[in-house]
Protein backbone atom coordinates (compact mmCIF):
# COMPACT_ATOMS: atom_id res chain seq x y z
CA UNK A 1 0.00 0.00 0.00
CA UNK A 2 1.32 3.43 -0.95
CA UNK A 3 0.67 6.61 1.00
CA UNK A 4 0.45 9.94 -0.78
CA UNK A 5 0.67 13.33 0.84
CA UNK A 6 -1.47 16.00 -0.71
CA UNK A 7 -0.40 19.58 -0.19
CA UNK A 8 -3.10 22.12 -0.90
CA UNK A 9 -2.04 25.72 -1.37
CA UNK A 10 -4.70 28.38 -1.09
CA UNK A 11 -3.93 31.70 -2.69
CA UNK A 12 -5.85 34.74 -1.58
CA UNK A 13 -5.82 38.08 -3.35
CA UNK A 14 -7.59 40.74 -1.29
CA UNK A 15 -7.97 44.31 -2.52
CA UNK A 16 -9.44 47.37 -0.86
CA UNK A 17 -10.36 49.72 -3.67
CA UNK A 18 -10.89 53.40 -3.01
CA UNK A 19 -12.36 55.70 -5.64
CA UNK A 20 -9.83 58.44 -4.82
CA UNK A 21 -9.55 61.14 -7.45
CA UNK A 22 -11.96 59.35 -9.80
CA UNK A 23 -14.78 60.99 -7.83
CA UNK A 24 -13.35 64.47 -8.55
CA UNK A 25 -15.96 66.52 -10.41
CA UNK A 26 -13.72 66.66 -13.49
CA UNK A 27 -13.57 62.87 -13.78
CA UNK A 28 -16.73 61.55 -12.12
CA UNK A 29 -19.01 62.19 -15.11
CA UNK A 30 -16.78 60.04 -17.33
CA UNK A 31 -15.42 57.31 -15.08
CA UNK A 32 -17.15 54.39 -13.39
CA UNK A 33 -15.95 53.28 -9.97
CA UNK A 34 -14.33 50.12 -11.24
CA UNK A 35 -11.00 48.48 -11.90
CA UNK A 36 -9.41 45.73 -13.94
CA UNK A 37 -6.61 43.66 -12.50
CA UNK A 38 -4.05 41.42 -14.14
CA UNK A 39 -1.21 39.88 -12.17
CA UNK A 40 1.60 38.22 -14.09
CA UNK A 41 4.23 36.15 -12.35
CA UNK A 42 6.59 33.21 -12.40
CA UNK A 43 6.59 30.31 -9.96
CA UNK A 44 9.73 28.99 -8.26
CA UNK A 45 9.77 26.27 -10.92
CA UNK A 46 9.84 28.83 -13.73
CA UNK A 47 6.21 28.41 -14.80
CA UNK A 48 4.67 31.66 -16.02
CA UNK A 49 1.13 32.46 -14.84
CA UNK A 50 -1.43 35.23 -15.15
CA UNK A 51 -4.40 36.01 -12.90
CA UNK A 52 -7.18 38.37 -14.00
CA UNK A 53 -10.15 39.88 -12.23
CA UNK A 54 -13.52 38.65 -13.52
CA UNK A 55 -17.10 38.06 -12.40
CA UNK A 56 -16.09 35.13 -10.17
CA UNK A 57 -14.44 37.64 -7.80
CA UNK A 58 -16.42 38.61 -4.70
CA UNK A 59 -17.02 42.17 -3.55
CA UNK A 60 -18.75 44.13 -0.79
CA UNK A 61 -19.17 47.76 0.15
CA UNK A 62 -16.41 49.08 2.38
CA UNK A 63 -16.80 50.19 5.98
CA UNK A 64 -15.66 53.64 4.85
CA UNK A 65 -17.44 56.19 2.69
CA UNK A 66 -17.00 59.78 1.58
CA UNK A 67 -19.10 62.59 3.04
CA UNK A 68 -19.65 66.23 2.16
CA UNK A 69 -17.65 68.41 -0.16
CA UNK A 70 -17.08 68.21 -3.86
CA UNK A 71 -13.55 66.84 -3.62
CA UNK A 72 -11.90 69.96 -4.98
CA UNK A 73 -9.83 72.77 -3.45
CA UNK A 74 -11.40 74.03 -0.20
CA UNK A 75 -14.28 71.54 -0.59
CA UNK A 76 -12.68 68.20 0.14
CA UNK A 77 -15.29 66.86 2.53
CA UNK A 78 -13.92 63.78 4.22
CA UNK A 79 -14.15 60.09 4.90
CA UNK A 80 -16.37 58.33 7.40
CA UNK A 81 -15.07 55.07 8.84
CA UNK A 82 -17.63 52.94 10.66
CA UNK A 83 -15.80 50.58 13.00
CA UNK A 84 -19.09 48.87 13.91
CA UNK A 85 -19.15 47.11 10.53
CA UNK A 86 -15.39 46.64 10.10
CA UNK A 87 -14.32 43.02 9.70
CA UNK A 88 -10.68 42.47 10.64
CA UNK A 89 -10.64 39.08 8.89
CA UNK A 90 -12.06 40.20 5.51
CA UNK A 91 -8.71 39.59 3.83
CA UNK A 92 -7.98 36.14 5.23
CA UNK A 93 -8.54 32.67 3.75
CA UNK A 94 -10.79 31.77 6.70
CA UNK A 95 -13.27 34.61 5.95
CA UNK A 96 -16.71 33.47 4.77
CA UNK A 97 -17.69 35.62 1.78
CA UNK A 98 -20.99 33.82 1.08
CA UNK A 99 -22.98 37.03 1.66
CA UNK A 100 -20.77 39.04 -0.71
CA UNK A 101 -21.90 39.69 -4.28
CA UNK A 102 -19.99 38.65 -7.35
CA UNK A 103 -18.19 41.37 -9.26
CA UNK A 104 -20.05 42.80 -12.24
CA UNK A 105 -18.53 43.57 -15.61
CA UNK A 106 -19.08 47.19 -16.60
CA UNK A 107 -19.11 47.58 -20.34
CA UNK A 108 -19.21 50.10 -21.81
CA UNK A 109 -18.12 52.76 -19.32
CA UNK A 110 -20.24 55.89 -18.76
CA UNK A 111 -18.28 57.71 -21.45
CA UNK A 112 -19.04 54.97 -23.99
CA UNK A 113 -15.56 53.43 -24.14
CA UNK A 114 -14.46 49.98 -23.09
CA UNK A 115 -12.33 49.52 -19.95
CA UNK A 116 -8.59 49.58 -20.69
CA UNK A 117 -6.05 47.56 -18.76
CA UNK A 118 -2.83 49.53 -18.34
CA UNK A 119 0.21 49.30 -16.08
CA UNK A 120 0.33 51.54 -13.04
CA UNK A 121 2.35 54.54 -14.12
CA UNK A 122 3.50 55.75 -10.72
CA UNK A 123 5.39 54.32 -7.80
CA UNK A 124 3.31 52.75 -5.02
CA UNK A 125 2.86 54.64 -1.75
CA UNK A 126 5.44 53.70 0.87
CA UNK A 127 6.07 54.81 4.41
CA UNK A 128 9.33 56.72 4.32
CA UNK A 129 9.07 58.67 7.54
CA UNK A 130 7.03 58.73 10.75
CA UNK A 131 5.95 62.20 11.87
CA UNK A 132 4.92 62.77 15.49
CA UNK A 133 3.06 65.77 16.88
CA UNK A 134 5.37 68.58 18.00
CA UNK A 135 2.64 70.22 20.09
CA UNK A 136 -0.75 69.15 21.49
CA UNK A 137 -3.01 72.06 22.47
CA UNK A 138 -6.40 71.79 24.23
CA UNK A 139 -8.91 74.37 22.95
CA UNK A 140 -12.22 75.14 24.71
CA UNK A 141 -15.21 75.64 22.44
CA UNK A 142 -18.14 78.00 23.01
CA UNK A 143 -20.32 75.11 24.19
CA UNK A 144 -17.75 74.02 26.79
CA UNK A 145 -16.34 71.04 24.91
CA UNK A 146 -12.61 70.56 24.53
CA UNK A 147 -11.07 69.94 21.14
CA UNK A 148 -7.43 69.04 20.69
CA UNK A 149 -5.11 70.57 18.12
CA UNK A 150 -2.18 68.39 17.10
CA UNK A 151 0.58 70.37 15.40
CA UNK A 152 2.66 67.99 13.31
CA UNK A 153 5.38 70.59 12.76
CA UNK A 154 5.39 70.12 8.99
CA UNK A 155 3.12 69.40 6.07
CA UNK A 156 2.98 65.79 4.99
CA UNK A 157 1.01 63.29 2.97
CA UNK A 158 0.18 60.08 4.70
CA UNK A 159 -1.94 58.29 7.24
CA UNK A 160 -2.86 59.17 10.81
CA UNK A 161 -2.46 56.36 13.32
CA UNK A 162 -4.23 57.22 16.57
CA UNK A 163 -5.58 55.23 19.51
CA UNK A 164 -8.50 56.45 21.63
CA UNK A 165 -9.22 54.89 25.02
CA UNK A 166 -12.56 54.79 26.82
CA UNK A 167 -14.83 54.99 23.76
CA UNK A 168 -18.15 53.17 23.65
CA UNK A 169 -19.78 51.55 20.62
CA UNK A 170 -21.15 54.33 18.40
CA UNK A 171 -18.97 57.14 19.83
CA UNK A 172 -17.74 59.47 17.09
CA UNK A 173 -14.19 60.80 16.68
CA UNK A 174 -14.12 63.71 14.23
CA UNK A 175 -10.69 64.61 12.81
CA UNK A 176 -10.19 67.75 10.69
CA UNK A 177 -6.99 68.24 8.74
CA UNK A 178 -5.69 71.62 7.59
CA UNK A 179 -2.41 73.08 6.33
CA UNK A 180 -2.87 76.30 8.31
CA UNK A 181 -2.95 76.62 12.09
CA UNK A 182 -4.94 79.89 12.02
CA UNK A 183 -7.40 79.36 9.16
CA UNK A 184 -9.07 76.12 8.18
CA UNK A 185 -8.12 76.27 4.52
CA UNK A 186 -8.46 73.16 2.40
CA UNK A 187 -9.91 71.27 5.34
CA UNK A 188 -10.33 67.55 4.87
CA UNK A 189 -12.18 65.57 7.48
CA UNK A 190 -12.27 62.06 8.82
CA UNK A 191 -15.06 60.79 11.00
CA UNK A 192 -14.59 57.48 12.80
CA UNK A 193 -17.51 55.74 14.46
C-alpha positions as CSV (number, residue, x, y, z in Angstrom):
1,X,0.0,0.0,0.0
2,X,1.3,3.4,-0.9
3,X,0.7,6.6,1.0
4,X,0.5,9.9,-0.8
5,X,0.7,13.3,0.8
6,X,-1.5,16.0,-0.7
7,X,-0.4,19.6,-0.2
8,X,-3.1,22.1,-0.9
9,X,-2.0,25.7,-1.4
10,X,-4.7,28.4,-1.1
11,X,-3.9,31.7,-2.7
12,X,-5.9,34.7,-1.6
13,X,-5.8,38.1,-3.3
14,X,-7.6,40.7,-1.3
15,X,-8.0,44.3,-2.5
16,X,-9.4,47.4,-0.9
17,X,-10.4,49.7,-3.7
18,X,-10.9,53.4,-3.0
19,X,-12.4,55.7,-5.6
20,X,-9.8,58.4,-4.8
21,X,-9.6,61.1,-7.4
22,X,-12.0,59.4,-9.8
23,X,-14.8,61.0,-7.8
24,X,-13.3,64.5,-8.5
25,X,-16.0,66.5,-10.4
26,X,-13.7,66.7,-13.5
27,X,-13.6,62.9,-13.8
28,X,-16.7,61.6,-12.1
29,X,-19.0,62.2,-15.1
30,X,-16.8,60.0,-17.3
31,X,-15.4,57.3,-15.1
32,X,-17.2,54.4,-13.4
33,X,-16.0,53.3,-10.0
34,X,-14.3,50.1,-11.2
35,X,-11.0,48.5,-11.9
36,X,-9.4,45.7,-13.9
37,X,-6.6,43.7,-12.5
38,X,-4.0,41.4,-14.1
39,X,-1.2,39.9,-12.2
40,X,1.6,38.2,-14.1
41,X,4.2,36.1,-12.3
42,X,6.6,33.2,-12.4
43,X,6.6,30.3,-10.0
44,X,9.7,29.0,-8.3
45,X,9.8,26.3,-10.9
46,X,9.8,28.8,-13.7
47,X,6.2,28.4,-14.8
48,X,4.7,31.7,-16.0
49,X,1.1,32.5,-14.8
50,X,-1.4,35.2,-15.2
51,X,-4.4,36.0,-12.9
52,X,-7.2,38.4,-14.0
53,X,-10.2,39.9,-12.2
54,X,-13.5,38.6,-13.5
55,X,-17.1,38.1,-12.4
56,X,-16.1,35.1,-10.2
57,X,-14.4,37.6,-7.8
58,X,-16.4,38.6,-4.7
59,X,-17.0,42.2,-3.5
60,X,-18.8,44.1,-0.8
61,X,-19.2,47.8,0.2
62,X,-16.4,49.1,2.4
63,X,-16.8,50.2,6.0
64,X,-15.7,53.6,4.9
65,X,-17.4,56.2,2.7
66,X,-17.0,59.8,1.6
67,X,-19.1,62.6,3.0
68,X,-19.6,66.2,2.2
69,X,-17.7,68.4,-0.2
70,X,-17.1,68.2,-3.9
71,X,-13.6,66.8,-3.6
72,X,-11.9,70.0,-5.0
73,X,-9.8,72.8,-3.4
74,X,-11.4,74.0,-0.2
75,X,-14.3,71.5,-0.6
76,X,-12.7,68.2,0.1
77,X,-15.3,66.9,2.5
78,X,-13.9,63.8,4.2
79,X,-14.1,60.1,4.9
80,X,-16.4,58.3,7.4
81,X,-15.1,55.1,8.8
82,X,-17.6,52.9,10.7
83,X,-15.8,50.6,13.0
84,X,-19.1,48.9,13.9
85,X,-19.1,47.1,10.5
86,X,-15.4,46.6,10.1
87,X,-14.3,43.0,9.7
88,X,-10.7,42.5,10.6
89,X,-10.6,39.1,8.9
90,X,-12.1,40.2,5.5
91,X,-8.7,39.6,3.8
92,X,-8.0,36.1,5.2
93,X,-8.5,32.7,3.7
94,X,-10.8,31.8,6.7
95,X,-13.3,34.6,5.9
96,X,-16.7,33.5,4.8
97,X,-17.7,35.6,1.8
98,X,-21.0,33.8,1.1
99,X,-23.0,37.0,1.7
100,X,-20.8,39.0,-0.7
101,X,-21.9,39.7,-4.3
102,X,-20.0,38.6,-7.4
103,X,-18.2,41.4,-9.3
104,X,-20.1,42.8,-12.2
105,X,-18.5,43.6,-15.6
106,X,-19.1,47.2,-16.6
107,X,-19.1,47.6,-20.3
108,X,-19.2,50.1,-21.8
109,X,-18.1,52.8,-19.3
110,X,-20.2,55.9,-18.8
111,X,-18.3,57.7,-21.4
112,X,-19.0,55.0,-24.0
113,X,-15.6,53.4,-24.1
114,X,-14.5,50.0,-23.1
115,X,-12.3,49.5,-19.9
116,X,-8.6,49.6,-20.7
117,X,-6.0,47.6,-18.8
118,X,-2.8,49.5,-18.3
119,X,0.2,49.3,-16.1
120,X,0.3,51.5,-13.0
121,X,2.4,54.5,-14.1
122,X,3.5,55.8,-10.7
123,X,5.4,54.3,-7.8
124,X,3.3,52.8,-5.0
125,X,2.9,54.6,-1.8
126,X,5.4,53.7,0.9
127,X,6.1,54.8,4.4
128,X,9.3,56.7,4.3
129,X,9.1,58.7,7.5
130,X,7.0,58.7,10.8
131,X,6.0,62.2,11.9
132,X,4.9,62.8,15.5
133,X,3.1,65.8,16.9
134,X,5.4,68.6,18.0
135,X,2.6,70.2,20.1
136,X,-0.8,69.2,21.5
137,X,-3.0,72.1,22.5
138,X,-6.4,71.8,24.2
139,X,-8.9,74.4,23.0
140,X,-12.2,75.1,24.7
141,X,-15.2,75.6,22.4
142,X,-18.1,78.0,23.0
143,X,-20.3,75.1,24.2
144,X,-17.7,74.0,26.8
145,X,-16.3,71.0,24.9
146,X,-12.6,70.6,24.5
147,X,-11.1,69.9,21.1
148,X,-7.4,69.0,20.7
149,X,-5.1,70.6,18.1
150,X,-2.2,68.4,17.1
151,X,0.6,70.4,15.4
152,X,2.7,68.0,13.3
153,X,5.4,70.6,12.8
154,X,5.4,70.1,9.0
155,X,3.1,69.4,6.1
156,X,3.0,65.8,5.0
157,X,1.0,63.3,3.0
158,X,0.2,60.1,4.7
159,X,-1.9,58.3,7.2
160,X,-2.9,59.2,10.8
161,X,-2.5,56.4,13.3
162,X,-4.2,57.2,16.6
163,X,-5.6,55.2,19.5
164,X,-8.5,56.4,21.6
165,X,-9.2,54.9,25.0
166,X,-12.6,54.8,26.8
167,X,-14.8,55.0,23.8
168,X,-18.2,53.2,23.6
169,X,-19.8,51.6,20.6
170,X,-21.1,54.3,18.4
171,X,-19.0,57.1,19.8
172,X,-17.7,59.5,17.1
173,X,-14.2,60.8,16.7
174,X,-14.1,63.7,14.2
175,X,-10.7,64.6,12.8
176,X,-10.2,67.7,10.7
177,X,-7.0,68.2,8.7
178,X,-5.7,71.6,7.6
179,X,-2.4,73.1,6.3
180,X,-2.9,76.3,8.3
181,X,-3.0,76.6,12.1
182,X,-4.9,79.9,12.0
183,X,-7.4,79.4,9.2
184,X,-9.1,76.1,8.2
185,X,-8.1,76.3,4.5
186,X,-8.5,73.2,2.4
187,X,-9.9,71.3,5.3
188,X,-10.3,67.6,4.9
189,X,-12.2,65.6,7.5
190,X,-12.3,62.1,8.8
191,X,-15.1,60.8,11.0
192,X,-14.6,57.5,12.8
193,X,-17.5,55.7,14.5
